[in-house]
Amino acid sequence: MKTTILTILLLAGLCCTAFAQQKYEYAHVQYLTNMGGKLDGIYVCITGKPAEKIEVTKPLKINAFTDDYTPLLEYIQTMTDKGWEIISTSKTRNDVYDTFYLKRKRD
């Protein structure tokens, strides 16, 4: 009997904890620089919204070996100013694109 009551209380506590967890929305931001032509730019995909492309008007290259990351970093800064938190970054092996993964609490 005591075991049954303790089990019920434990399960009720776990259910309440599960419902109390924060809900987040996630973003995937990709910076393509070596694709050429109209493919280069910043691509943003946010939970529940259609993906969008941000045109980059500044040159994407500083020289033959170095990309200009200013447009990407400025965009990421505007996202963090709006409550987004960077949770991970990655870069492809052949330097075609850089990716940022972000999250923020839902309103």
C-alpha positions in Angstrom: 0.0 0.0 0.0 2.8 2.5 0.9 4.6 1.5 -2.2 1.6 2.2 -4.4 1.0 5.6 -2.8 4.7 6.5 -3.2 4.7 5.4 -6.8 1.6 7.5 -7.6 3.2 10.5 -5.9 6.4 10.0 -7.8 4.6 9.7 -11.1 2.5 12.8 -10.4 5.7 14.8 -9.5 7.3 13.7 -12.8 4.3 14.7 -14.8 4.2 18.1 -13.2 7.9 18.6 -13.9 7.5 17.6 -17.5 4.8 20.2 -18.0 6.8 22.9 -16.2 9.8 22.7 -18.6 10.6 25.7 -20.7 9.6 25.5 -24.4 12.1 26.8 -26.9 12.2 27.7 -30.6 15.3 26.9 -32.6 17.1 28.6 -35.4 19.6 27.3 -38.0 21.7 30.1 -39.7 23.9 29.2 -42.6 26.5 31.4 -44.3 27.3 30.3 -47.9 30.3 32.0 -49.4 31.9 29.9 -52.1 28.8 28.8 -54.0 29.0 31.6 -56.6 26.4 33.8 -58.0 23.0 34.1 -56.4 23.5 31.2 -54.0 25.9 33.1 -51.6 24.3 34.7 -48.6 22.8 34.0 -45.2 20.1 31.4 -44.9 17.8 31.4 -41.8 15.4 28.7 -40.7 13.4 29.2 -37.5 11.0 26.7 -35.9 7.6 27.0 -37.5 8.5 29.7 -40.1 9.5 29.4 -43.7 13.2 29.6 -44.5 14.5 32.9 -45.7 17.6 34.1 -47.5 19.3 37.3 -46.4 21.2 39.0 -49.3 24.7 40.0 -48.5 25.8 43.2 -50.3 29.3 43.4 -48.9 32.1 41.4 -50.6 32.2 37.9 -49.2 36.0 37.5 -49.7 38.8 39.5 -48.1 41.3 37.7 -50.3 41.7 34.4 -52.1 42.0 32.5 -48.8 39.9 34.5 -46.3 36.1 35.0 -46.2 34.6 38.1 -44.7 32.5 37.0 -41.8 31.3 40.5 -40.9 27.8 40.1 -42.4 27.3 36.8 -40.6 28.5 38.0 -37.2 26.4 41.2 -37.5 23.3 39.0 -38.2 24.1 36.7 -35.3 24.6 39.7 -33.0 21.1 41.0 -33.9 19.6 37.6 -33.1 21.4 37.5 -29.7 20.1 41.0 -29.0 16.6 39.6 -29.5 17.1 36.8 -26.9 18.6 34.1 -29.0 21.4 32.0 -27.5 24.1 30.2 -29.6 24.1 26.5 -28.8 26.5 25.2 -31.4 28.5 26.1 -34.5 30.0 24.1 -37.3 31.9 24.5 -40.5 32.1 22.2 -43.5 35.4 20.6 -44.4 35.7 22.3 -47.7 34.8 25.8 -46.3 31.6 26.1 -48.4 29.4 27.2 -45.5 29.4 28.0 -41.8 26.4 27.1 -39.6 25.1 28.5 -36.3 22.5 26.8 -34.2 20.5 29.0 -31.8 17.6 28.7 -29.3 15.4 31.1 -27.3 12.5 30.7 -24.9 9.1 31.0 -26.6 6.9 33.9 -25.6 
